[in-house]
Amino acid sequence: MRTPLIDRRDFLRAAGAGFAAAMAPSAWAATLAADAVFATAFVRRDGSYGAGILSEEGKLLYAVDLPDRGHGMTLDPASRRAIVFPRKPGTLAVAFDHGGKDEPVTIAAPAGRHFYGHGVFSPDGALLYATENDFDAAAGMVGVYDAGDRFRRVGEFATHGVGPHEMVLLGDGRTLAVANGGIETHPDFGKAKLNLATMKPSYVLIDRLTGDLLEKHELPADLHKLSIRHMDIDAQGAVWFSCQYEGATLDRPPLVGKAERGRELQLLDMPEKVLNGLRNYIGAMAANREAGTMAVSSPAGNSYVVFDTASGGIVSAISLTEVCGIAPDRAGFIASSGAGAIVAPHRPAVSEPDYVWDNHMLRITA
């Protein structure tokens, strides 16, 4: 069953990545002039996949086609290219210039690996790091790619856990924080979760230059089914993480935590009403460092919650059908939904009925 993945990857690599959609001069000018735009993946109503650049008003300025459904995105600080990673078990990521000037580049995972939907660049943009699955060994890996050589793969190192998902680079420019979700999967078994009884999620710190494990933290045994998935960094440099629970539906475990170097993980005590609205599933997380807030979204609960990172207090809880993508916007957050909506404070909501917006949004500043 792995053969179609390999065949498709090899075919697209040989064929090249002629995915660019035409961009009108007016849209290009708007992209270059905007203080901030937002990148996100989407599914068109006809079933095809793509990624696009949205204006602050929620209008689609530019789009590229994708070979598979996209997930998370990151930005090359040097070339200003956006990278969109596929959902697991996808093997093709795509790099594209959000101004539409250069043709996109396909990044292929090697045989025996698939992407886990997220990645980050080194501070100088020279290297791309991607979370990956060594699926035959059931081991999390970080793949390393040379951004200056059309993303040629140049190495890998272990995440010291199973099912790595989001990864962020700490302020020192050298330490990677990785969320090991703890869930074993294999392309031969589709989306089946193979180890729920024994899963061990963890939060790890890794030296990106040596691959050395610096710290590893696991959740308490009674929370071993709390899969750590998404992360962001607040204005003080602390990493916040969010979870998806694989236990009983009526349980209400904490879904958000804070990680500070050299300290044990701290779980945020949210009111029961807020937890009920999140339905044991957080699909995305984003920090607004200027406002001192963090937002988490739940497409399962049709809501997103904003909390204060200093006090942990809830600032707001907003209802939005199938909300997931979220990014900082001025003093608040912009959010997208699987129903085609783009919602931001103090601006009229925008609806794009032909698009299902995917899980994540990336803010790109001028």
N, C-alpha and C positions, 0 to 999 in steps of 0.2 A: 504493500500500500504506500510505501515511501516513494516508489518510482515516479508517479505523476509529479510530485513536488520537485524532484531532481530534474526531470525532463523539462518541466515548464521553466525552471530557473535557467537551465542551460540554453533553452531556446531564446528566452528574452535577453540573456547576456549576449548571445551571438547576434541577435537582431538589433541590439542597441535600444536606447530609451528615447524613442521619438514620441514622447508623451505630451509635448507642450501644446496647450490650447492657444489660439490667437488672442492677443490682447489689444484692445483698442487704444490708440494713443491717449485719449482722454483718461482712460482707466489707469494707464501706466503713469501719467503725470500725477494723478490723484494718489497713487501708491507712493511715489517718490516724495511728494510734498507733505504727506500726512505725518503728524507727530507720532502716531501709533497706528498700526494695523494689526490684525489678528489672523493667525493661520490655524486652519482646522481641516480635518479629513471629513469626507461625507460619502453618503451613498445616494445616487440619484434614484428617482422613483422607477426608472427603467431597469434598475439592478446593477448598473455600472458604478465603478468606484473612482473617487478623485480626491484631491486636496485643493484648498482654495485660500485666497487672501480676502479677508473681510475688512471693510472700512469701520470706523468707530460707530457709524450709523447702521451697521449691520448689512451693508450692501456687498455683494460678491463682486470683487474687482478683477480677479484673475483666478484661473483654475488650471490644474494639470490632471490628466488621467493617471490612474494607478492600476497596476496589474492585479492587486488584491485589496481587500478592505484595509484602510489605514487605522492607526491608533494614536500613539503619542508623537510629538514633534519636538525638535530642538533646533537651535540656530547656531550656525558657524559664525563666531564673532569676527573672523577675518574677512571672509568672502561675502558674508551676509546671506548665504544660502540657507534655506530651511531644509531639514531632513524629516521626512515622514516615515515612521516605522510601521510595519504591518502588524495586525493582530496575530497572536500565536494561532497556529503554527506557521505563520508566513515566513518566507525565505527571501523576500525582495523588499528592500527599502529604497526610497527615491529621494535624491537631492535635487532641489530646484531653486532657481533665482526668483525671489518673489517680485522682482521688477519685470520678469518676463524676457530678459535680454539673452540668456543662455539656455541651451537645451538641457533638460534634466539628465541626471546620471543615475543609473541603476546600481544599487549596492547589493550583492548577492552573498548570503550566508553560505559557508562551505557545507559539503556533505556531512550529515550527522548532526547538524545544528539547525535551529530555527530561532528567529528573533522573538523577544518577549514584549515588544511594543514600545520600548523606551531607550534613550541613550543621551549622552552629553559629550561636549567637546572639551578639549584642553583649553586653557585660557588663551593661548595664541592661535587656536583654530587648526593646529597642525594635525591633531589626532582626534578621531571619533571613537568613543567607547559605547558599546551596545550590550544590553543584557541579552543573553542567549541561553538556550537549552541544549546541553549534550544529552539528547533524549535516550540513547541506549544505556548511558551510565547513570541516568537520573541525577545529573549534576548541573548546578548553575554555573555559567561562565560569563565572563566579560570579553567580548571580541574587540580587538583593537584594529583600527583602519587608518590608513594614511590619506588624509584629506587632500594633500598636494599631489597625489598620484592616482586620481580617480577612485579614491577610497579602496585602494588595494589593501587586503588584509595582511597585517604584519605581526600579529600575535594574539594571545589570549591568556587569561588567568582565571582561577576559580573564584566564585562568590562565597564559597564555604557554606553553601546551603542549597536548597531545592526551590525551583520555581522563582528565580529573581524577576522582579517587575520593574518598578521605577528606580532610577539612580540619579543622584545629584552630586555636584562637585562642591565641596566645602570652600570656605573663604580663603584657605591657605593655597588654593590652586592645585593641590597635590592629592588630597584625601577624597576618595569616593565613598559616599554613603549609599548602600544598596539595601533595598527591601526584598528579602527572600520570603516569598509568599508561603513557602512550605508545601505547596501542592505539586505532586508528581503527575506529569502528563506525558503522553507519547503519541506522535502522529498516527500510529497504527490503530489507536483507540479513540480517535476523534477528540471530543471535548471531555471525555471521561476523566474524572479525578480519581487517581489510582491508590491513594494512600491516606484517605481522610482519617482513618482510625489512628494513624501514627504520625501525622504531619507535625512538623516543628518549624513554624515561622521564626524568622530572626532578622535582626537589624545589624548590619556589619559595616565596619570602616576598613577600607583597603587603600594601600599606597598605590596610586595609579602608575608609578614609575617602576616599582619592583614587583607588584602583585602581592606583597606581603599583607597578611591579615593583621590589622591593628587593634580592633575590638570586635567582639561578637556578643550580642545580647539576645536572649530568648525570652518569650513571654512566659508567665507562670503556667504550670502544667494544666491547670483547669481552664486555661485560655488557649490551649494548643490548636484549636480549630479557628482561631482568629487570624486570618491570613493578612499579613502586612503587605500593602499594595502600592499606595501612592504617598508622595512626600513633597514638601517644599520647605524653604528656609525663611525664617522671619528676620526682622531688621536687626536683631541681636545676634544672629548667627546660629540660633538653635534650629534643629531639624524637627519639623512636625510630620507625623505619619498618620495614615488613615487605613482602615481595615475593611475586610469583607468576612462575615462570619459564616462558617460551614456547619455550625451546630444546629440545635433545635430552633424552629421558627419562632417560638414564643420566648426564647431566651432574649435578654437585653444586655449583652456585654458592652463595655466601653468600646467605641469605634475609633477614637482619636487619641494619639499619644505624642509625647515630646521626648526628644533624644538630645542630650547634651554630652559632650565629650567627657569621658571619665566618670559618668554617673549612670545609675540604673535607669531604665525606661520609666517614664511617668505617664500614667493613663489619665485622660481628662474625664472628670465626672460631669457628664451632661445630664440635664433634667430628663426624666422619663418621657415626657411629652415630646421632646426633641428627638430622643432615640427612637421612639415609636414612629416618628415621621421619616426616619432614615432607613427603616426596615432592614437593619443588619447589613446594609450594603452601601459603601461609599465608592462612587465611580471616578471621582476626580477631586483634586485638592489644589488650591492656589493661594499664594500670599499676596497681600497688598502691603508692602513694607512701609510705604509712606503713611498709610492710615493706621498701621499697627494691628491689622486684622488678617484673618485666615478664613477661607471659605471651603466648605465641603459640599459635594452634590450627590444626590441619590436618585438615579432614574427609576429605581424600584419603588422609592417612596414619593416620587414626583415633587421633590423639594430640595432646596439648598439652604445651608445654614452658615451664617457668618458669626465668628466669635473673636473676642479680643485676645491677642496673644500674650498680653501682660497679665491679665487677670483670669483668663479662661472663661469669662462670662459671655453669654450669648448676646450678640448684638441684634440679630434678626433671623427669622426663619421664613422663607418665601416659598410659596407653592408655584410650581411650574411643571407641566406635564412632560415626562420623559427628559427632564433636565439632566445634563451630564457635563458638557464642556463649560469651563469657567476660567476667567482670567481677570487680573486686576485692571480696573479702568477708572482713572481719576481717583475719587475718594471711595469708590465702591468696586463692583465687579460687573463684568459683562458675562452673560450666560447664554448657552445655546441648548436646543432640545432636539430630540428625535422626531418631534412634530414639525420641525422647520422653523421654529421661532428663535429670534435673537432678542434678548431683553437686557436693558441696561438702565440704571437709575437716571431719572430726569430726561429720558428720551423716549419717544414713542416706540413700542415694540414693532419689530419687523418680522414678517412671515415670508418664508420661501417654500411654498408647498411642494416644489419639485425636488427638494433636498432633505435628506435625513442627516442632520449634523451628528458627527461621531463624538467619541468620548472626551476629547481634550481640545483645549484652545491654547494657543501660544501667543503672547503679546510680543510684538516686534516694534521697538521704538526707533525713531529716526536717529 
